[in-house]
């Protein structure tokens, strides 16, 4: 039985499978952050697992985004929360295990940033959606999004993705280098399982050496990751940003409704639909 509350954790031989299950939209809330922290700590100490697959039990949402609603222990993300999320993604990138994302549904904001920290990403052609919508709110990505997208896609396409805040389908994401491949939905799980099993069947020494060398040549600069988190939190103090965050929550954000489903499109309607007092 899984010890986690926001995802299921299973092991098949030396392949682990993490299946996100945090209804209604797989929001990255405090509970999921705690679960992810415990998972990464366990994986860092584990000497038997060779591959970890991340997938979702909700075909509409892989991981929606970071929880922006005030809670009992916080008021809209703090510097500590943003820095911890960025640091967690760096730890995921540095895991000895090979990490693979199998994406169905929406992966936006911090959900997309977690994907970018994985070693490989494979997506459903029919169901996957990717986005970094922070710029529409007046923010920059806060957990490695702008940096890792620039590494994967180059300057121009990273600027397009981050500044437009728009949603991108799997075919476009594949063409841009955002993901490894877009596959027919009916073939996706079998493909990922076969690839994971193939990799896990090889001697462990080679896997570790390849990943270590490739990480060394393209690891994001740690100082730049810290600056990105600092800028994210500093911009949260801007009154215009706070107005947009409030508007998003009051108009159905973080629920399985039209705004959340079409975040890249509908967040941009804010100026014409303002209905909150500054």
C-alpha positions as CSV (number, residue, x, y, z in Angstrom):
1,X,0.0,0.0,0.0
2,X,1.3,3.5,-0.9
3,X,2.3,5.7,2.1
4,X,1.5,8.8,0.1
5,X,-1.8,10.7,0.0
6,X,-1.5,12.6,-3.3
7,X,-0.1,9.9,-5.6
8,X,0.2,6.1,-5.7
9,X,3.6,4.5,-5.5
10,X,4.2,1.0,-6.9
11,X,7.3,-1.0,-7.8
12,X,7.5,-3.6,-10.5
13,X,10.9,-5.3,-10.4
14,X,13.3,-2.3,-10.3
15,X,11.0,0.1,-12.0
16,X,8.9,2.5,-9.8
17,X,5.6,4.0,-10.9
18,X,4.3,7.3,-9.4
19,X,0.7,7.9,-10.4
20,X,-0.6,11.4,-9.4
21,X,-4.0,11.2,-7.7
22,X,-5.0,14.5,-6.1
23,X,-8.5,15.4,-7.2
24,X,-10.1,17.3,-8.8
25,X,-7.2,18.6,-10.9
26,X,-3.9,17.2,-9.4
27,X,-3.1,20.6,-7.9
28,X,0.4,20.9,-6.4
29,X,-0.7,21.8,-2.9
30,X,1.0,21.6,0.4
31,X,0.1,17.9,0.8
32,X,1.6,17.0,-2.6
33,X,4.7,19.1,-1.9
34,X,5.2,17.1,1.3
35,X,4.7,13.8,-0.5
36,X,7.1,14.7,-3.2
37,X,9.7,15.7,-0.7
38,X,9.4,12.3,1.1
39,X,9.5,10.5,-2.3
40,X,12.7,12.2,-3.4
41,X,14.4,11.6,-0.1
42,X,13.5,7.9,-0.4
43,X,14.7,7.7,-4.0
44,X,18.0,9.4,-3.1
45,X,18.7,6.7,-0.6
46,X,17.4,3.7,-2.7
47,X,20.0,1.5,-4.3
48,X,17.6,-1.0,-6.0
49,X,15.3,1.1,-8.2
50,X,16.7,2.1,-11.6
51,X,13.8,3.8,-13.4
52,X,10.9,6.0,-12.1
53,X,7.9,6.7,-14.2
54,X,5.6,9.6,-13.4
55,X,2.0,9.5,-14.7
56,X,-1.5,10.6,-13.7
57,X,-4.7,8.7,-13.0
58,X,-6.6,11.8,-14.3
59,X,-6.6,11.9,-18.2
60,X,-7.5,15.7,-18.0
61,X,-4.7,16.8,-15.7
62,X,-1.2,15.5,-15.3
63,X,-0.3,18.3,-12.8
64,X,-2.4,21.5,-12.9
65,X,0.0,24.0,-11.3
66,X,1.1,25.3,-7.9
67,X,-1.7,26.1,-5.4
68,X,-2.0,29.9,-5.4
69,X,-4.9,30.0,-2.8
70,X,-4.1,31.2,0.7
71,X,-4.0,28.4,3.2
72,X,-3.7,28.0,7.0
73,X,0.1,27.9,6.9
74,X,0.8,30.4,4.1
75,X,-0.5,33.4,2.2
76,X,0.1,32.9,-1.6
77,X,3.6,31.3,-2.2
78,X,6.4,32.6,-0.1
79,X,10.1,32.8,-1.0
80,X,10.7,29.7,1.1
81,X,8.0,27.7,-0.8
82,X,9.3,28.8,-4.2
83,X,12.9,28.1,-3.4
84,X,12.0,24.8,-1.9
85,X,10.1,23.8,-5.1
86,X,13.0,24.8,-7.3
87,X,15.5,22.9,-5.0
88,X,13.2,19.9,-5.1
89,X,13.3,19.9,-8.9
90,X,17.1,20.1,-8.9
91,X,17.2,17.1,-6.6
92,X,14.9,15.2,-9.0
93,X,17.2,16.0,-11.9
94,X,20.1,14.7,-9.9
95,X,18.6,11.4,-8.9
96,X,20.6,8.3,-9.7
97,X,17.4,6.7,-11.2
98,X,16.3,7.5,-14.7
99,X,13.1,9.5,-14.6
100,X,10.4,9.4,-17.3
101,X,7.2,11.5,-17.6
102,X,4.2,9.9,-19.2
103,X,1.9,12.9,-19.9
104,X,-1.9,12.9,-20.4
105,X,-3.8,16.0,-19.7
106,X,-2.6,19.4,-18.6
107,X,0.9,20.1,-17.2
108,X,1.2,23.8,-16.5
109,X,3.3,26.1,-14.3
110,X,5.0,24.1,-11.5
111,X,3.5,20.9,-13.0
112,X,5.3,21.6,-16.3
113,X,8.4,22.6,-14.3
114,X,8.5,19.2,-12.6
115,X,8.3,17.5,-16.0
116,X,11.2,19.6,-17.2
117,X,13.3,18.3,-14.3
118,X,12.8,14.7,-15.5
119,X,15.2,12.9,-17.8
120,X,12.6,12.2,-20.5
121,X,9.0,13.2,-21.4
122,X,6.6,11.3,-23.6
123,X,3.1,12.7,-24.2
124,X,-0.3,11.7,-25.5
125,X,-0.9,13.3,-28.9
126,X,-4.6,13.6,-28.2
127,X,-4.7,14.6,-24.5
128,X,-1.5,16.3,-23.4
129,X,-1.3,20.1,-22.9
130,X,1.7,22.1,-21.8
131,X,2.0,25.7,-20.5
132,X,3.9,28.3,-18.4
133,X,1.0,30.8,-17.9
134,X,2.7,32.9,-15.2
135,X,3.4,35.9,-17.5
136,X,-0.4,36.5,-17.9
137,X,-0.5,37.0,-14.1
138,X,2.5,39.3,-14.2
139,X,4.9,36.7,-13.0
140,X,7.9,34.7,-14.2
141,X,8.1,30.9,-13.7
142,X,9.4,30.3,-10.2
143,X,10.8,26.7,-10.2
144,X,13.1,26.4,-13.2
145,X,10.6,26.8,-16.0
146,X,12.3,29.6,-18.0
147,X,15.8,28.2,-17.5
148,X,15.1,24.5,-18.4
149,X,12.9,25.5,-21.4
150,X,15.7,27.7,-22.7
151,X,18.1,24.8,-22.4
152,X,15.7,22.4,-24.2
153,X,14.2,24.7,-26.9
154,X,16.6,27.6,-27.4
155,X,16.1,31.3,-26.6
156,X,13.4,32.2,-29.1
157,X,11.0,29.3,-28.4
158,X,11.5,29.6,-24.7
159,X,10.7,33.3,-24.8
160,X,7.6,32.5,-26.9
161,X,6.4,29.8,-24.4
162,X,7.0,31.9,-21.3
163,X,5.9,35.3,-22.6
164,X,2.8,34.1,-24.4
165,X,1.6,32.1,-21.4
166,X,-0.3,30.1,-24.0
167,X,-1.2,26.3,-24.1
168,X,0.8,24.0,-26.4
169,X,-0.3,20.7,-27.7
170,X,1.9,17.6,-27.8
171,X,2.8,17.8,-31.5
172,X,4.0,21.4,-31.1
173,X,5.8,20.5,-27.9
174,X,7.6,17.7,-29.7
175,X,8.6,20.0,-32.6
176,X,9.9,22.6,-30.1
177,X,12.0,20.1,-28.1
178,X,9.8,20.5,-25.0
179,X,9.2,16.7,-24.9
180,X,11.0,13.7,-26.4
181,X,8.0,12.4,-28.4
182,X,4.3,12.7,-29.0
183,X,2.6,9.4,-29.3
184,X,-1.0,8.2,-30.0
185,X,-2.7,7.9,-26.7
186,X,-3.5,4.2,-27.1
187,X,0.3,3.5,-27.5
188,X,1.7,5.8,-24.8
189,X,1.7,3.6,-21.7
190,X,3.0,0.5,-23.5
191,X,5.8,2.5,-25.1
192,X,6.8,4.1,-21.7
193,X,6.6,0.7,-19.9
194,X,8.8,-1.0,-22.6
195,X,11.4,1.8,-22.6
196,X,11.6,1.7,-18.7
197,X,11.9,-2.0,-18.7
198,X,14.6,-2.0,-21.4
199,X,16.6,0.7,-19.5
200,X,16.2,-1.1,-16.2
201,X,17.5,-4.4,-17.7
202,X,20.9,-2.9,-18.4
203,X,23.9,-2.8,-16.0
204,X,23.4,-0.1,-13.4
205,X,26.9,1.3,-13.8
206,X,26.4,2.4,-17.4
207,X,23.1,4.2,-16.5
208,X,24.7,6.1,-13.7
209,X,27.7,7.1,-15.8
210,X,25.7,8.4,-18.7
211,X,23.3,10.4,-16.6
212,X,26.2,11.9,-14.5
213,X,28.1,13.0,-17.6
214,X,25.0,14.5,-19.4
215,X,23.9,16.3,-16.2
216,X,27.4,17.8,-15.9
217,X,27.3,19.4,-19.3
218,X,23.7,20.8,-19.1
219,X,22.8,21.3,-15.4
220,X,21.1,24.7,-14.9
221,X,23.2,27.3,-13.1
222,X,22.2,27.2,-9.4
223,X,22.5,30.9,-8.9
224,X,20.2,31.5,-11.9
225,X,17.6,29.1,-10.4
226,X,17.8,31.0,-7.1
227,X,17.3,34.3,-8.9
228,X,14.3,33.0,-10.8
229,X,12.6,32.0,-7.5
230,X,13.5,35.4,-5.9
231,X,12.0,37.3,-8.9
232,X,8.8,35.1,-8.7
233,X,8.2,36.0,-5.1
234,X,9.2,39.6,-5.4
235,X,6.7,40.1,-8.3
236,X,3.9,38.6,-6.1
237,X,4.0,41.8,-4.1
238,X,2.9,43.8,-7.1
239,X,-0.7,45.0,-6.7
240,X,-1.5,44.2,-10.3
241,X,-0.3,40.6,-9.8
242,X,-2.3,40.2,-6.7
243,X,-5.5,41.5,-8.5
244,X,-5.0,38.9,-11.2
245,X,-4.4,36.1,-8.8
246,X,-7.6,37.0,-6.9
247,X,-9.5,37.3,-10.2
248,X,-8.3,33.8,-11.2
249,X,-9.5,32.3,-8.0
250,X,-12.9,34.1,-8.0
251,X,-13.5,33.1,-11.6
252,X,-13.1,29.3,-11.3
253,X,-9.3,28.9,-11.2
254,X,-8.2,25.7,-9.3
255,X,-11.5,24.0,-10.0
256,X,-12.2,21.7,-12.9
257,X,-14.0,24.4,-14.8
258,X,-13.7,26.3,-18.1
259,X,-11.0,28.8,-16.8
260,X,-8.8,26.0,-15.5
261,X,-9.3,23.8,-18.6
262,X,-8.4,26.7,-20.9
263,X,-6.0,28.6,-18.7
264,X,-3.7,29.8,-21.4
265,X,-6.6,31.3,-23.4
266,X,-8.9,32.5,-20.6
267,X,-6.5,34.0,-18.2
268,X,-5.7,36.5,-20.9
269,X,-9.3,37.7,-20.8
270,X,-8.6,39.4,-17.4
271,X,-8.5,43.0,-18.7
272,X,-12.0,42.8,-20.3
273,X,-13.6,40.8,-17.5
274,X,-12.3,42.5,-14.3
275,X,-14.8,42.1,-11.5
276,X,-12.8,42.6,-8.4
277,X,-11.8,45.7,-6.5
278,X,-8.1,46.5,-6.6
